[in-house]
């Protein structure tokens, strides 16, 4: 019931009933008042007119008392009582019918204090009077009501009298009571019919609204294709049509927003740079994978410190300008640009773009190191060439043997310089993608055995065991034999140079597709800090750059480019004091036997 009264149906229903009840009550009061006033006034006017005509008729009559008596007798026929008295209040005539005064005597009427006899005996025409008599049995219960009209009476010979005409109001009261009952019955019937009609009307009117409410709930849950089953031409039908139009446009808008959101998310996910959007409250609203990686790295490295993005955001709020700053983190260098976001000339957030500048800075460092390394590698042989050439020019070498020795040194240094320049040219061509491979099917075992025999004497002289281990059923491989021999030669030469006497160098092959070749040794190993840079140009684990067994530092860089030109990869694993293993993986594999 409470739900009904709180609904639109209940409110409309109760409003109609309350309005009808108010109108019915006011109408009933007005109509009862109208009937009461109308009939009472009409009855009063009739009595007054009758009394005045009787008074005028008596004036010219010879037997005045007889006329009055006849009038009194005739009045009972019309349920109108008449009393005539002289100036000494003696009763001259009265209506004999007791039905007019069933519980009141004539004497009570003549001596009633509300009856204006004195004014009538004095020749006046007093106003009609409503007289009420009590029955004397039930105190306070009025049972007899009279409407009395008093008029002067000329009895002749200088005598004055008065006549009193009266009527009982019981008939009038009964009539008004019947009218009230009729109004009550009509009101009850009208109330019942209005209640039914109001409920029917309110239900009829609010049914489309309830349908719209259910449809609105479905739209709120995401069902934008929900329709209202209303096909009318009134205002509610127009509202339903507008509702359908709104739902379809809302569906289009939501789909458009979803597409834009998906496109934005795809763009953010595919971006190499990190993006962080900060809202007006300083909270991170949007991120992409590179930005999330940056935040995770910062949380790992600086657990108790807030992200530097927030401090940059505060600076943006203060300066209202774009801020750029480099942030080193986990061995990387991030360039962060934070720009304010404006909404109606007010800053409502900021967007931070993070770019990993590690590679660029590293390349810049490599460029600088390349110049320094080339200068370093060329300075020594050039100095020696200059010095020994001056010795020959100044005839410092006295004997032909000394002349020949100085020339031999100059020749060796020129060969070294030529080798360095050729390796630099080869590496440049390889990095530019101009590697020309002459591939052919090469028998694997004889090919590797020949390379082993090439280093057998050197290994024997240094008391190092050189082994070839074949753990594959591949018979032939599709490679450039000269280029791959250059790679293996460089790896075996490095392994022999860094392995002490009594150690072992192993060349092993396993797998098939992919084919894996490993060159491992039990030498001094490479420090962990140097492992990521062993394939860089001129990089040497020997920081002193001592000559002798040390090479130019270009061999591993050339080896990496040649392996990648074959479509493979080369990796290194090493522990200081335990040895190093270089692994070559050729995805193209070979042809099995």
JOPE-V189266 format. One record per backbone hydrogen bond with DSSP energy under -0.5 kcal/mol. CO is the residue of the C=O (numbers start at 1). NH is the residue of the N-H. If there is no record, write none. Layout:
co->(CO CO)
nh->(NH NH)
This chain:
co->(1 2 3 4 4 7 8 9 10 11 12 13 14 15 16 17 18 19 20 21 22 23 24 25 26 27 28 29 30 31 32 33 34 35 36 37 38 39 40 41 42 43 44 45 46 47 48 49 50 51 52 53 54 55 56 58 62 63 64 65 66 67 68 69 70 71 72 73 74 74 75 75 76 81 82 83 84 84 85 86 90 93 97 99 105 106 107 109 112 114 115 116 117 118 119 120 129 129 131 133 133 137 138 140 141 143 144 145 146 146 147 148 149 151 153 153 156 159 159 160 161 162 163 164 165 166 167 169 170 171 172 173 174 175 176 177 178 179 180 181 182 183 184 185 186 187 188 189 190 191 192 193 194 195 196 197 198 199 200 201 202 203 204 205 206 207 208 209 210 211 212 213 214 215 216 217 218 219 222 223 227 228 234 235 236 237 238 239 240 241 242 243 244 245 246 247 248 249 250 251 252 253 254 255 256 257 258 259 260 261 262 263 264 265 266 267 268 274 275 276 277 277 278 279 283 283 286 288 288 289 290 291 292 293 294 295 296 297 298 307 307 308 309 310 311 312 313 314 315 316 323 325 327 329 332 332 333 334 334 335 336 337 337 338 339 341 341 343 346 346 349 350 351 352 352 353 353 354 355 355 357 358 359 360 361 362 363 364 365 366 367 368 369 370 371 372 373 374 375 376 377 378 379 380 381 382 383 384 385 386 387 388 389 390 391 391 392 396 399 400 401 402 403 404 405 406 407 408 409 410 411 412 413 414 415 416 417 418 419 420 421 422 423 424 425 426 427 428 429 430 434 435 437 440 440 442 443 444 445 446 447 448 449 450 451 452 453 453 455 456 457 458 459 460 463 465 465 467 468 469 469 471 473 475 476 477 477 479 479 480 481 482 483 484 485 486 487 488 489 490 491 492 493 494 496 498 498 500 503 504 505 506 506 507 508 509 510 512 514 515 516 517 518 518 519 520 524 527 527 528 530 531 533 536 541 542 547 553 553 554 555 556 557 558 559 560 561 562 563 563 564 567 569 571 573 575 575 579 580 581 582 583 584 584 585 585 586 586 589 590 591 591)
nh->(5 6 7 7 10 11 12 13 14 15 16 17 18 19 20 21 22 23 24 25 26 27 28 29 30 31 32 33 34 35 36 37 38 39 40 41 42 43 44 45 46 47 48 49 50 51 52 53 54 55 56 57 58 59 60 61 64 67 68 69 70 71 72 73 74 75 76 76 77 78 78 80 79 166 95 164 92 93 162 89 86 84 100 102 109 110 111 112 115 116 117 120 121 122 124 123 131 148 146 143 144 139 141 142 135 145 133 169 131 148 167 129 165 163 155 161 159 155 156 87 153 85 151 83 149 81 147 173 174 175 176 177 178 179 180 181 182 183 184 185 186 187 188 189 190 191 192 193 194 195 196 197 198 199 200 201 202 203 204 205 206 207 208 209 210 211 212 213 214 215 216 217 218 219 220 221 223 222 224 226 229 230 238 239 240 241 242 243 244 245 246 247 248 249 250 251 252 253 254 255 256 257 258 259 260 261 262 263 264 265 266 267 268 269 270 271 271 354 288 352 285 286 350 282 279 285 277 291 292 293 294 295 296 297 298 299 300 301 302 310 311 312 313 314 315 316 317 318 319 320 338 336 334 332 329 334 357 327 336 355 325 339 353 323 351 348 349 346 343 348 341 278 339 276 354 337 355 274 335 357 361 362 363 364 365 366 367 368 369 370 371 372 373 374 375 376 377 378 379 380 381 382 383 384 385 386 387 388 389 390 391 392 393 394 396 397 395 398 403 404 405 406 407 408 409 410 411 412 413 414 415 416 417 418 419 420 421 422 423 424 425 426 427 428 429 430 431 432 434 433 436 437 439 442 479 477 447 448 449 450 451 452 453 454 455 455 456 457 459 460 461 462 464 463 502 467 505 507 470 471 509 511 593 444 591 442 479 440 481 484 485 486 487 488 489 490 491 492 493 494 495 496 497 498 499 500 524 503 465 522 467 508 520 469 518 471 516 590 512 586 510 584 508 520 582 506 577 530 531 532 533 534 536 539 543 545 549 538 539 558 559 560 561 562 563 564 565 566 566 568 567 587 585 583 581 578 579 575 521 573 519 571 517 586 569 587 515 589 478 592 475 476)
